Amino acid sequence: MSSILKYQSSYRVQYQTITTDEQLHDFCSDLRQAEVIAFDTEFVSEDSYLPELCLIQVAAGDQITLLNPLTISDINPFWETLAEAGHVTVVHAGREELRFSLFAIDQPPHALYDVQIAAGMIGLEYPASYGTLVHKLLSKNLAKGETRTDWRRRPLSKRQLDYAVQDVADLQQLAVALQARAAELDRSSWVETEIEEWLAKLTRETGPEAWRNVSGSGSLSARNLAVVRELWHWRDREAKRRNRPARRILRDDLICELARRQTADPQRIRAIRGMDRGNLQNHITDLAEAIETALQLSEDQYPVLRRKARGPHLTVLGQFLTTALGNHCKSAQIAANLVATTQDVRDWLAYHFNRNNEQSQSPPALASGWRGNLLGTIMEDLLAGKVALRVHDPTDQQPLTMVRLSDESSDPPGDRAD
């Protein structure tokens, strides 16, 4: 990834606005000369199938520009400019910014650098707010108060515009500071890899596997998941048709309950608590058809189950390893929440014990890539009793420590040799 150029300008509220297609065309022509493009968006997502893009803030060089998508008939030239090579694109927590680009032109911004991810890589909290990063890295305090603004309403006040401007004014400086610290820790390649993996994950979530994001579906059987998949696709089509948020059409918990029941009987579907809400009663037949489609599939057409660790002993081990991992990450100056989720630890346990006889599957996240380099054999050694997790100082902010034991182990704590 290209190094980000130093940006010495201090925060200021001077900016230009783009409100027409012609202005946008000229702006994009100039933007193509920039080596670094930092941007943010303001949107409203409560009432529509896709979030409604209301404002785009762009910082390039010493110029800050606000784009008004509500008056520009075609905003795609901006996304196309971001996707072109020749610059670094800087964002903070850029999930929605990436999704806007993918939905618009099916391409991500070029050379994406997310300062939230980079911050976690150098030991700052993850996920950290933009204001927190500006305060900790640049010693500046940002104004608050516009997080609940309805950005669709016009005209926007000066206070609202100033708030929007400050969300990009320091992005490049943050990136410079984070790149320098990552280089000191020899983690520049880790940051780049993690951003690439994050980008790939978000791209998958907008693709054919998006149905796997249904909350509560992780413990379901393959046949259950086939029902989840069909109901998700029905919900997605209906939400798109009605331009409504998908979960307002059919909640995730109802999808999972329908999947567990494995019935296409309209009467039994209608009797499920929660199915009397909204317009669901008008779609019982549609739901029954979707469920029946799933139930008629052969086993080889079911979704592939993901690796799982089950059993009360594995739950205890997972909690223990999560605690140990957090302690190790703090010592290594990296955010534990970025290194591993609870599911990551469970996946590692399942792989370690080969619970599902999935020898052909690739190693889990914690056993590969930069995470594998960071953790080494620590988790295996903890399970084997070669490393112990002990209380070092109960009054310290980091009260636990890991101690490597000698090969000739002493009696377990609390036991005494005769």
Secondary structure, 3 states (H helix, E strand, C coil): CCCCCCCCCCCCCCCEEECCHHHHHHHHHHHCCCCEEEEEEEEECCCCCCCEEEEEEEEECCEEEEECCCCCCCCHHHHHHHHCCCCEEEECCCHHHHHHHHHHHCCCCCCEEEHHHHHHHCCCCCCCCHHHHHHHHHCCCCCCCCCCCCCCCCCCCHHHHHHHHHHHHCHHHHHHHHHHHHHHCCCHHHHHHHHHHHHHHHHHHCCCCHHHHCCCCCCCCHHHHHHHHHHHHHHHHHHHHHCCCHHHHCCHHHHHHHHHHCCCCHHHHHCCCCCCCCCHHHHHHHHHHHHHHHHCCCHHHCCCCCCCCCCHHHHHHHHHHHHHHHHHHHHCCCCHHHHCCHHHHHHHHHHHHCCCCCCCCCCCHHHCHHHHHHHCCHHHHHHHCCEEEEECCCCCCCCEEEEECCCCCCCCCCCCCC
